[in-house]
Amino acid sequence: MVLAIAVGAGAGLGSIAFRWLITTFTHLFSGHADYAGAGGSANPHVPWLGAAFVIITPIVGGLLYGPLVDRFAKEARGHGVPEVMLAVAQRGGRINPQVSVVKALASALCIGSGGSVGREGPIVQIGSALGSTLGRLAKAPEGRMRLLVACGAAGGIAATFNAPLAGVFFSMELILGTFSAEAFGATVLASVTASVIGRAAFGNTAFLTLPPFHVEHLAQYGLFAALGVVAGVVGVGFTRILYWIEDACDWAWRGPEWLRPAAGGLLLGLVLLVLPEMYGVGYPVLEKATKGGYVVAFLLLLLVGKIVATSLTIGIGGSGGVFAPSLFIGAMLGAAYGTTAGHLIPGVAGGAGAYALVGMGAVFAGASRAPITAVVILFELTGQYSIILPLMLAIVLATATSRLLSRDTIYTLKLRRRGIDLHAPAPHAALGTQTVQTVMEAVPAPLSAKADLGTAADLLTRSDHGVLPVVDDHGRFAGTLSARAVAEALAGAPDARPSQVGELAQPASALTADMSLAVALHALVAAPGTGLPVLDPVKEHLVGWLTHQSALRALHAAVPTPAASAA
């Protein structure tokens, strides 16, 4: 608890410093607090250049942060969250301490000089690096290290966006990939601490100032549902274009990596000259779109422009997040969709702003496949509870559409392209290369689904397993029965007891013999009993039984003993 609070405090202070750096560099490079909303104005520092100064700023910024990242922390390149996910999944939560400083400087320089990226990825990586460093200093065990990294991510999100709940769910849904009481408690402590510090510095107001929205007609739910499906497609499209442009940049560039951001900055500058609304994060443009400030054709141009500008910024080696661009793309999509619907069915569609807000959450969910985080963070960023029902509907449909279209999210695809599967064992791990068939034990004596409780109790008391498989009259697997379930049934009222074992059998995470042991272990760890059934490929008949002991024997056999190593 003490470490979680300390990490939250560090993340809160780090977010203040990071936002100050962004504001400072944006003023320095553009002469405005946020040039995206300045409408292509000249830079007061160099007025004789007019709006063309945006061609130069990405080049100068790249010359500053390119060598910094290449020399001190290469993992600070890109959008940051995948590196944190990898550190938690396969590196015991270990992140280089210098990442927090390098990431803050590089991302602030990139955004301030016109990079069309967000600040959530950097602040997640900054907070996570602080958590990892503190855990290392405190000599925390590996499990605690992972939790402290998640606390840093939660604190960073909470303080930067004034969204304490979103920070908690972002950490558990995306960073840890699991929900538990311990993780929830620790991340809440870090998130609350960081939020208090953030609110002291930035005030207690919603991050985005939007007009109130309401669902005015029941038929609008059908329109919101359709928007969710379209947003899911756009989210997947954004992901694929992002990595396609990154591949194109990798193919085209043959010079030193430290010079790549400056060289690519020329292309980014040309995009900014045509569409100055792409400069930096772009929240003023987003807010104007939700208030109906643009026509449909320009909204679609901004949507395409943001996809290209963000992809190009990441592709040339820039440093920044993809969360804010996802919101931007979603707002443009939703506003265009809502405006079009308003023209076609004016008495039913309602205001375009509601569709813009829903589109923000739905595109983010389609790209990240984190529906809980999307719902919570949109509610906290905007303070709009009146739109929660259509928001939930669209986000769930966007997530489902994304899952149908793509195996990976915008975060995991970056790792898979490098040959890293977060659900596979870490590289060079001894465990996980075998199949279940080579490790499994013989099937324990199964129970007939028609057996009575007395027979089941007798077999379970004499068995080495706390759980036994249940089969039907044809020998097909029907589930498992635990000693606990039988004991609870026998302790109840006689007239309430089931007459047959089949009524108590529970479905289990049945494994197949050809499954990788690395994949099977995820189900085995979560199993309530001492093992899991192994079935044939069609998942009908039992062929074996996988226990924790058999998995441990496989690991012991794969790891050379000290004596063998010495020999």
C-alpha positions in Angstrom: 0.0 0.0 0.0 2.8 2.4 0.9 4.6 1.6 -2.4 1.4 2.1 -4.4 0.8 5.5 -2.8 4.5 6.5 -3.5 4.2 5.4 -7.1 1.0 7.3 -7.5 2.6 10.4 -6.1 5.5 10.1 -8.4 3.2 9.5 -11.4 1.2 12.6 -10.5 4.3 14.8 -10.2 5.6 13.3 -13.5 2.3 14.1 -15.3 2.6 17.8 -14.1 6.1 18.0 -15.4 5.2 16.2 -18.7 2.3 18.5 -19.4 4.5 21.6 -18.6 7.1 20.3 -21.1 4.5 19.9 -23.8 3.1 23.4 -23.2 6.6 24.9 -23.1 7.8 23.2 -26.3 4.5 24.0 -28.1 4.9 27.7 -27.3 8.6 27.5 -28.3 8.0 25.9 -31.7 4.6 27.4 -32.7 4.1 30.5 -30.6 0.7 29.2 -29.5 -0.7 27.2 -26.6 -2.2 24.7 -29.0 -1.5 25.4 -32.7 -4.2 22.9 -33.9 -6.9 25.4 -33.0 -5.1 28.4 -34.4 -6.3 28.0 -37.9 -3.0 28.1 -39.7 -1.8 31.3 -38.2 1.8 32.5 -38.4 4.3 31.9 -35.6 4.8 35.2 -33.8 8.4 34.3 -33.2 9.1 34.1 -37.0 6.1 36.0 -38.6 7.9 36.4 -41.9 7.6 32.6 -42.5 3.8 32.8 -42.3 2.1 29.4 -42.0 5.0 27.7 -43.7 6.9 27.5 -40.4 5.2 24.1 -39.8 7.4 22.6 -42.4 10.5 23.4 -40.3 9.3 22.6 -36.8 9.1 18.8 -37.2 12.6 18.7 -38.7 14.1 20.7 -35.8 12.1 18.6 -33.2 13.4 15.4 -34.9 17.0 16.7 -34.7 16.5 17.1 -30.9 14.6 14.0 -29.9 16.0 11.5 -32.5 19.6 11.4 -31.0 18.1 11.4 -27.5 16.0 8.3 -28.0 18.6 6.5 -30.1 21.4 7.0 -27.6 19.7 6.6 -24.2 16.4 4.6 -24.5 15.3 3.1 -27.8 12.2 1.8 -26.2 11.0 5.4 -25.8 10.3 5.4 -29.6 6.7 4.8 -30.6 3.6 4.9 -28.5 4.9 3.2 -25.4 2.0 1.1 -24.1 3.2 -2.2 -25.9 6.6 -1.9 -24.2 4.9 -1.7 -20.8 2.6 -4.7 -21.6 5.7 -6.7 -22.6 7.6 -5.7 -19.4 4.7 -6.9 -17.3 4.0 -10.1 -19.3 7.5 -11.4 -19.8 10.1 -9.3 -18.1 8.9 -9.4 -14.5 7.9 -5.7 -14.6 11.5 -4.5 -15.2 11.8 -1.2 -17.1 15.0 0.8 -17.5 14.9 3.8 -15.1 16.1 6.3 -17.7 13.0 5.6 -19.8 10.8 8.0 -17.8 13.1 11.0 -18.4 13.9 10.2 -22.0 10.2 9.4 -22.8 9.1 12.7 -21.2 11.6 14.8 -23.2 11.2 13.0 -26.5 7.4 13.0 -26.5 7.1 16.6 -25.4 9.5 17.6 -28.2 7.7 15.5 -30.7 4.2 16.8 -29.8 5.5 20.4 -29.3 7.1 20.4 -32.7 4.0 19.2 -34.5 3.9 15.4 -34.0 0.3 14.3 -34.4 0.2 11.9 -31.4 -1.2 11.8 -27.9 0.2 12.0 -24.5 -1.4 8.9 -22.9 1.2 6.5 -24.2 4.1 8.5 -22.9 2.6 9.1 -19.5 1.8 5.4 -19.1 5.4 4.6 -19.9 6.7 7.4 -17.6 4.6 6.3 -14.7 5.3 2.6 -15.3 9.1 3.2 -15.4 8.8 5.1 -12.0 6.9 2.1 -10.5 9.5 -0.3 -11.8 12.4 1.8 -10.5 10.8 2.1 -7.0 10.0 -1.6 -6.9 13.7 -2.4 -7.8 14.9 -0.1 -5.0 12.5 -1.7 -2.5 13.6 -5.1 -3.7 10.0 -6.1 -4.4 9.3 -9.6 -5.7 8.4 -10.1 -9.3 4.6 -10.2 -8.7 4.8 -6.9 -6.8 7.0 -5.4 -9.5 4.3 -6.0 -12.1 1.7 -4.5 -9.8 3.8 -1.4 -9.2 4.2 -1.0 -12.9 0.4 -1.1 -13.3 0.1 1.4 -10.4 2.4 3.8 -12.3 0.3 3.5 -15.4 -2.9 4.1 -13.5 -1.5 7.1 -11.7 -0.2 8.6 -15.0 -3.6 8.3 -16.7 -5.5 9.5 -13.7 -3.4 12.7 -13.2 -3.1 13.6 -16.8 -6.7 13.3 -17.7 -8.4 13.8 -14.3 -9.8 10.3 -14.7 -9.0 8.2 -11.6 -11.4 5.3 -12.6 -10.1 5.2 -16.1 -6.6 4.9 -14.8 -7.5 1.9 -12.7 -9.4 0.1 -15.5 -6.8 0.9 -18.1 -4.1 -0.7 -16.0 -6.1 -3.8 -15.2 -7.6 -4.3 -18.6 -4.6 -3.5 -20.8 -1.4 -3.6 -18.7 -2.1 -6.5 -16.2 -4.7 -8.2 -18.4 -6.5 -9.5 -15.3 -8.8 -8.3 -12.5 -8.2 -9.1 -8.9 -9.0 -7.5 -5.5 -5.3 -6.9 -4.8 -4.6 -5.3 -8.2 -7.8 -3.2 -7.9 -6.9 -2.0 -4.4 -3.3 -1.1 -5.3 -4.1 0.7 -8.5 -6.9 2.6 -6.8 -4.5 3.9 -4.2 -2.0 5.0 -6.8 -4.8 6.5 -9.0 -6.4 8.5 -6.2 -3.0 9.8 -5.0 -2.1 10.9 -8.5 -5.5 12.4 -9.1 -5.3 14.5 -5.9 -1.9 15.9 -7.1 -3.2 16.4 -10.7 -6.3 18.3 -9.5 -4.2 20.5 -7.3 -2.3 21.5 -10.4 -4.9 21.4 -13.1 -8.2 21.9 -11.3 -11.1 19.5 -10.9 -12.8 19.9 -14.2 -13.7 17.5 -17.0 -10.8 17.2 -19.5 -13.0 18.0 -22.5 -15.7 20.8 -22.4 -18.7 19.6 -24.4 -22.3 20.6 -24.5 -24.8 18.3 -22.8 -26.2 15.5 -25.0 -29.4 13.4 -24.7 -31.1 10.6 -26.5 -34.2 12.2 -27.9 -35.8 9.2 -29.7 -35.7 5.5 -29.2 -34.8 4.9 -32.9 -31.5 6.6 -32.2 -30.3 3.4 -30.5 -30.3 1.7 -33.9 -28.2 4.5 -35.3 -25.8 4.3 -32.4 -25.5 0.5 -33.0 -24.7 1.0 -36.6 -22.1 3.7 -35.7 -20.5 1.1 -33.3 -20.0 -1.4 -36.2 -18.6 1.3 -38.5 -16.3 2.6 -35.7 -15.0 -0.9 -35.2 -14.1 -1.1 -38.9 -12.4 2.3 -38.7 -10.5 1.3 -35.5 -9.1 -1.8 -37.3 -8.4 0.2 -40.4 -6.4 2.8 -38.3 -4.3 0.0 -36.8 -3.5 -1.5 -40.2 -2.7 1.8 -41.9 -0.5 2.8 -38.9 1.7 -0.3 -39.3 1.6 -0.2 -43.1 3.0 3.3 -43.1 5.6 2.3 -40.5 6.7 -0.5 -42.8 6.9 1.9 -45.7 9.1 4.2 -43.6 11.3 1.2 -42.6 11.7 0.3 -46.3 12.4 3.8 -47.5 14.9 4.9 -44.8 18.5 3.7 -45.1 20.3 6.3 -43.0 21.1 6.3 -39.3 18.2 6.0 -36.9 19.0 9.1 -35.0 18.5 11.2 -38.2 15.2 9.4 -39.2 12.8 11.7 -37.3 14.3 14.8 -38.8 14.3 13.5 -42.4 10.7 12.2 -42.0 9.8 15.5 -40.4 9.8 17.1 -43.8 6.9 14.9 -44.9 5.1 15.6 -41.7 5.6 19.3 -42.1 4.0 19.2 -45.6 0.9 17.4 -44.1 0.7 20.1 -41.4 1.0 22.9 -44.0 -2.1 21.4 -45.8 -3.9 20.6 -42.6 -2.7 22.6 -39.6 -5.4 21.0 -37.5 -3.1 17.9 -37.3 -0.5 19.8 -35.3 0.0 18.1 -31.9 -2.8 16.4 -30.0 -5.6 18.4 -31.5 -8.1 18.7 -28.7 -9.4 22.1 -29.7 -10.3 20.7 -33.2 -12.0 17.7 -31.5 -14.2 20.0 -29.3 -15.1 22.1 -32.3 -16.2 19.1 -34.3 -18.5 17.9 -31.4 -20.1 21.3 -31.4 -20.9 21.1 -35.1 -18.2 23.5 -36.3 -17.3 21.6 -39.5 -19.1 20.4 -42.6 -19.2 16.7 -43.4 -16.6 16.8 -46.2 -14.1 18.6 -44.0 -14.8 16.2 -41.1 -13.9 13.2 -43.3 -10.8 15.0 -44.5 -9.8 15.6 -40.9 -10.4 11.9 -40.2 -8.2 10.7 -43.0 -5.6 13.4 -42.2 -5.3 12.3 -38.6 -4.8 8.7 -39.6 -2.0 9.7 -42.0 -0.4 12.3 -39.7 -0.4 10.0 -36.7 0.9 7.0 -38.7 3.6 9.1 -40.3 4.7 10.6 -36.9 5.1 7.0 -35.5 6.6 5.7 -38.7 9.4 8.3 -38.8 10.4 7.4 -35.2 8.3 9.9 -33.3 7.3 9.4 -29.7 3.7 9.7 -28.6 0.5 7.8 -27.9 -2.4 6.6 -30.1 -5.2 7.1 -27.6 -5.8 10.8 -28.4 -5.7 10.2 -32.2 -8.2 7.4 -31.7 -10.6 9.8 -29.9 -9.9 12.4 -32.6 -10.7 10.0 -35.5 -13.8 8.8 -33.6 -15.1 12.3 -33.1 -14.7 13.1 -36.8 -16.4 9.9 -37.8 -19.2 10.4 -35.3 -19.8 14.0 -36.2 -19.9 13.2 -39.9 -22.2 10.3 -39.3 -24.5 12.3 -37.0 -24.7 15.2 -39.4 -25.5 12.9 -42.3 -28.2 11.1 -40.3 -29.7 14.5 -39.3 -30.1 15.5 -42.9 -31.6 12.1 -43.9 -34.0 11.7 -40.9 -34.1 15.1 -39.2 -36.9 14.2 -36.8 -35.2 11.1 -35.4 -31.4 11.4 -35.5 -30.9 14.2 -33.0 -27.8 16.3 -32.6 -24.5 15.4 -34.2 -22.6 16.0 -31.0 -23.9 12.9 -29.4 -22.7 10.7 -32.3 -19.3 12.4 -32.1 -18.9 11.5 -28.4 -20.0 7.9 -29.0 -17.7 7.7 -32.0 -14.8 8.7 -29.8 -15.2 5.7 -27.4 -16.2 3.3 -30.2 -13.1 3.9 -32.4 -10.8 3.6 -29.4 -12.5 0.3 -28.4 -12.2 -0.9 -32.0 -8.5 -0.2 -32.0 -7.6 -1.2 -28.4 -10.3 -3.8 -27.7 -10.6 -2.5 -24.2 -14.4 -1.8 -23.8 -14.5 -1.2 -20.1 -11.7 1.3 -20.3 -13.4 3.0 -23.3 -16.7 3.4 -21.4 -15.2 4.7 -18.2 -12.6 7.0 -19.8 -15.2 8.7 -22.1 -17.5 9.3 -19.2 -14.7 10.8 -17.1 -13.1 12.8 -19.9 -16.4 14.5 -20.7 -18.6 14.2 -17.6 -21.5 13.1 -19.9 -23.5 10.4 -18.1 -26.6 11.1 -20.1 -25.1 9.3 -23.1 -23.9 6.2 -21.2 -26.4 3.7 -22.7 -25.7 4.4 -26.4 -22.0 4.7 -25.6 -22.0 1.2 -24.0 -23.9 -0.2 -26.9 -21.7 1.2 -29.6 -18.5 0.3 -27.7 -19.5 -3.3 -27.3 -20.4 -3.6 -31.0 -17.2 -1.9 -32.0 -15.2 -4.4 -29.9 -17.0 -7.4 -31.4 -16.5 -6.1 -34.9 -12.8 -5.6 -34.2 -12.5 -9.1 -32.9 -14.1 -10.5 -36.0 -11.8 -8.5 -38.3 -8.5 -8.8 -36.5 -6.6 -11.1 -34.2 -4.6 -8.2 -32.6 -5.2 -4.8 -31.2 -3.3 -1.6 -32.0 -1.0 -2.4 -29.0 -0.4 -6.2 -29.4 0.2 -6.0 -33.1 3.3 -4.0 -32.6 4.7 -6.8 -30.5 3.5 -9.6 -32.7 5.3 -8.0 -35.7 8.5 -8.4 -33.6 7.7 -12.1 -33.1 6.4 -11.6 -29.5 3.3 -13.2 -28.3 2.2 -12.0 -24.8 0.4 -15.2 -24.1 3.4 -17.4 -25.1 6.4 -18.1 -22.8 9.2 -15.6 -22.7 12.0 -16.1 -25.2 14.4 -19.0 -24.1 11.9 -20.1 -21.4 12.3 -23.8 -20.6 8.6 -24.4 -20.2 6.0 -24.1 -23.0 7.6 -25.8 -26.0 6.0 -29.2 -25.2 2.5 -30.2 -26.1 0.0 -31.4 -23.5 0.1 -34.9 -24.9 3.8 -35.3 -23.9 3.1 -34.2 -20.3 -0.4 -35.4 -19.4 -1.1 -38.2 -17.0 -3.6 -41.1 -17.2 -7.3 -40.3 -16.9 -8.5 -40.8 -13.3 -11.5 -43.2 -12.9 -14.4 -41.2 -14.3 -17.9 -40.9 -12.8 -21.0 -41.8 -14.6 -23.4 -39.0 -15.0 -26.2 -41.3 -13.6 -24.2 -42.3 -10.5 -25.6 -41.2 -7.1 -23.9 -38.9 -4.6 -22.9 -41.7 -2.4 -20.9 -43.4 -5.2 -19.3 -40.1 -6.1 -18.3 -39.4 -2.5 -16.8 -42.8 -2.2 -14.7 -42.5 -5.3 -13.6 -38.9 -4.5 -12.4 -39.9 -1.0 -10.2 -42.6 -2.5 -8.9 -40.5 -5.4 -5.7 -38.5 -5.4 -7.6 -35.8 -7.3 -10.0 -33.3 -5.7 -11.9 -33.2 -9.1 -13.0 -36.2 -11.2 -14.3 -36.2 -14.8 -18.0 -37.1 -15.5 -19.0 -39.0 -18.6 -22.4 -39.8 -20.1 -23.7 -43.2 -21.2 -21.7 -43.1 -24.5 -18.4 -42.3 -22.8 -18.5 -38.6 -23.9 -17.1 -36.0 -21.5 -19.9 -34.2 -19.6 -18.0 -32.0 -17.2 -16.1 -32.3 -13.9 -17.3 -32.9 -10.3 -15.3 -31.6 -7.3 -15.2 -33.0 -3.8 -16.4 -29.6 -2.5 -19.5 -29.7 -4.6 -20.4 -33.2 -3.4 -19.7 -32.2 0.3 -21.9 -29.1 0.0 -24.7 -31.2 -1.6 -24.5 -33.9 1.2 -24.5 -31.2 3.9 -27.8 -29.7 2.5 -31.3 -30.8 3.1 -32.0 -34.4 1.9 -35.0 -33.4 -0.3 -32.8 -30.7 -2.1 -30.0 -33.1 -3.0 -29.6 -34.0 -6.7 -30.3 -37.6 -7.5 -27.6 -38.0 -10.1 -24.0 -36.8 -10.4 -24.7 -35.2 -13.8 -26.8 -32.5 -12.1 -23.7 -31.3 -10.2 -21.2 -31.6 -13.0 -19.6 -28.3 -14.1 -18.2 -27.4 -17.5 -14.4 -27.2 -17.4 -11.7 -25.6 -19.5 -11.1 -28.7 -21.5 -7.7 -29.0 -23.1 -6.8 -30.9 -26.2 -3.8 -33.2 -26.5 -2.2 -31.2 -29.3 -2.4 -27.9 -27.4 0.8 -26.1 -26.4 1.7 -26.5 -22.8 2.3 -22.7 -22.6 -1.3 -22.1 -23.6 -2.7 -24.9 -21.4 -1.0 -23.4 -18.3 -3.2 -20.3 -18.4 -6.2 -22.5 -17.9 -4.5 -24.8 -15.4 -3.5 -21.9 -13.1 -7.1 -20.7 -13.0 -8.5 -24.2 -12.4 -10.3 -24.7 -9.1 -9.1 -28.3 -8.6 -5.9 -30.2 -9.0 -6.0 -30.7 -12.7 -7.9 -30.4 -16.0 -9.2 -33.0 -18.4 -7.5 -33.5 -21.8 -9.8 -34.3 -24.7 -9.4 -35.6 -28.3 -9.3 -33.0 -31.1 -13.1 -33.0 -31.4 -13.5 -32.5 -27.6 -15.7 -35.4 -27.0 -13.7 -38.2 -25.3 -11.1 -38.1 -22.5 -7.6 -39.0 -23.4 -5.6 -37.7 -20.4 -5.4 -35.4 -17.3 -3.1 -32.4 -16.9 -2.0 -31.6 -13.3 0.2 -29.0 -11.7 2.7 -31.8 -10.8 3.0 -33.0 -14.4 3.6 -29.4 -15.6 6.3 -29.0 -12.8 8.0 -32.3 -13.9 8.2 -31.0 -17.4 9.8 -27.8 -16.2 12.2 -29.7 -14.0 13.3 -31.9 -16.8 13.8 -29.0 -19.2 16.0 -26.9 -16.8 19.5 -28.3 -16.5 20.7 -28.9 -12.9 23.8 -27.1 -11.6 25.7 -30.4 -11.6 24.8 -31.0 -15.3 25.7 -27.5 -16.2 29.1 -27.9 -14.5 29.7 -31.2 -16.3 
